[in-house]
Amino acid sequence: MAARRIAFVVTEPAESYRRGLQHAITEAGHRLDEPVDIFAWGVDAPGRVLLHSLRTEEDCGLLGDFCQAGLCVVALLPHPDLPAYRHALGHGAATAVDWNVRPDEIVANAVDAVRGRSVLPTFVVNALIGSEAPHPPVVTDEEHAILRLLASGFSVAQIADEIGHSERVMFRRLHELYLHLGVRSRSEALVVAERAGLLRTATTA
């Protein structure tokens, strides 16, 4: 029984809300952790989940960082509309939950996420699967240029020089572009871009 306990971390600034979640976690028989380093706590550690509220741009950036590092993250959405669900899932969240539902429902969703299941509202599922082919991703002019340079075999340092960013900023921009395209690597980005016609657009613009 103890082996089935899940370890939780809650990143929620509102104290009363955070305490409600923490109470629901312990009431359900799970463990509540408060690590100094969340990345070290959650990476390559099965049975651990991070409840992360998406209130600000910084929160969204952290979501991408957490997911990129391999953590199991459940995004809590203060404004649970379709764009918010798309944003959270597109950045790698295991699932996303309406911030306003009962704490025990959030905990139950998180437990499902750790076990490889995701419960989403019907309107989100319908929008994600749809009956029509998905629209190709819309990219900015800069992202077009980055894709063109990636396709030409440029290194990150060379792309940074061409675009006018530092190499550090360029790594961040590439990470954002990969998230935007729903991929994890240069090769996957180029496959998606080619299928969507983005490389043709970039080279003929």
N, C-alpha and C positions, 0 to 999 in steps of 0.2 A: 504494500500500500504506500509506504513511504517513498518507494522508488518512482511512484507516479506523481509525486509533488513537483510542481513547476516553480521555478524561481522568477520573480517579477522585479522589475525596476520601473518606477513611475516618474516621468519627467513632466510635471504639471506645476506651474507656478502658483495657482490658486490653492491656498492651504486647505480650506474646507473641502474643496473638491478632491484634492489629493488624498486627504484623510479618509474620505468616503470610499475611494478606490482601494486604499490600503486595507481598510476594514473588510471590504468584500473579498479581497485576496486571502487574508488570513482566515476569514470565516469559511471560505471554500476549502481550507486545508492546505493552501499553498504557501510558499516561502516568500518573504519580502526582503529584498536586498537593497543596500544603499552603497554601491561601490564608489571608490574614488575615481576610478577609470572605467567608464562604461564600455569602451571598446575592448579592453583587456578582459572584462567580465563576460562579455557576450559572445566573443568570437570562438568558433569551433567548440561551443558548449551546448549540447542538446538539452532540451528541457528548460530553456531560459527565454524570456520574452520581455521586450521593452514596450511599455505603454507611453506613446509620445504624442503630445498635443501639437496640432498645427495651427498656431495663432499668428505667427509673424514670418517674414521672409527668412529670418535666421533659423526658425524652427524647420522650415522647408529645406534649407541648406543642410542642417544637421540630419534630417531624415535621409537625404541622399548619401551623406557620409556614413551614417549607421548601416544603411542597407548595403552600400558598396563594401563595407568591412565585413559583411556576412552575418550581421545580427538579425534576429527575428523581431521585426517591429510591427506593432499594431498602431496605426495612425488614428488619433482621436480628432474628429472633425467638428469644430464649433459651428460651421456652416455646411451641413451635409447635403450639398447639391451635387449634381453630376460632375461639374468641373472639379470639385474638391475630391471626389472619389477617383476620378481619372488621374488627377495630379498625384495623389498619394500612392495609388497602385503603379502609376508610371514611374515613380521614383523608387519603387522596389519594396513598398510595404507588403507584408504577408497578407494583411487585410486592413480594412478601414471601418471604423465604427462611428456612428452618430455620438458626439460628445454628450448629448442630452439624455441618452437612455440610462436606465438604472445601472449602478456600478456592477451588480452581479451579472447583468447581461454582457457588459464589457469584458468582465473576467471570463465568462463562458466563451465568448468569441475569441479571446486570446488563447485559451486552452485549445480550442479547435485549430487555431493557426499553428500552434506549436506541433500539433499532431497531423499537420498537412491538409487541413480542411479550412475552407473559408465560407462564411455566411455573409451574403451581400443582399441589399434590397433588390427586389424584382426589377425596379426601373433601372438600376445600375447594370444588372446582368443583361437585360434586354438591349441596353445601349451598347454594351461591350461586345455581345455576340452578333447582334443585328442580323438582318436578313440580306443586307447588301454588303458588298465588299467595302472594307474600310477605306476612308479617304487617305491619300498619301499625306505624309507629314508636311506641314508648312514650315519652311526654314527661312531664316533671315539671309540677307545678302552676304553677311560675314560667314554664316554657316555654309552657304554655297561655296564661298571661296575656300573654306577649310576642307570641305569634301573634295573639291577639285584638286587641292594640293595633296590630300591623303591619297587620292587615286593616282597621282603622279609619283608617289613614292617618297615624298618629302618627309624628313624627320621632324619631330616635334620642335626642335630648335630652329630648323629651317622655316617651318610654318609660322612660328612665333615671329621670326624676322620679317617674313613677308607680310603678315597681318599687322605687325606693329605692337605686339604684346611682349611682356617678359616671358621667359620660358615657364615660370611658375604659373602665371595667369593663363598661359596657353594650355597647360595641363588641366586647369580648372574648366576652361572653355570646352576642351575635348570631352571632359567628364560630363558636362552639361549637355553637349551635343549627343553623346551616346545615350544618356537618359532620355532625351527628347525622342530619339529614334527607337528606343526600347532595346538597345543592344549593349554589349559589354566590351567590344573590342573594335579595332580598326577594320579587320576583315569583315566582321558582321555589319558594321556601319556601311561599308562599301556595297555589300550585297543588298541591303535594304535600300540604299540610295539608288542603286542601279535599277532595281525592280520598280521603284517609285518614279523613275525618270528624272531624278534629281541631278544625276551626273550630266545627263544630256542638257538639262536646263542650265547647269553651271557652266558648261563648256561653250554654249551658244549664246550666253548673255552678253 
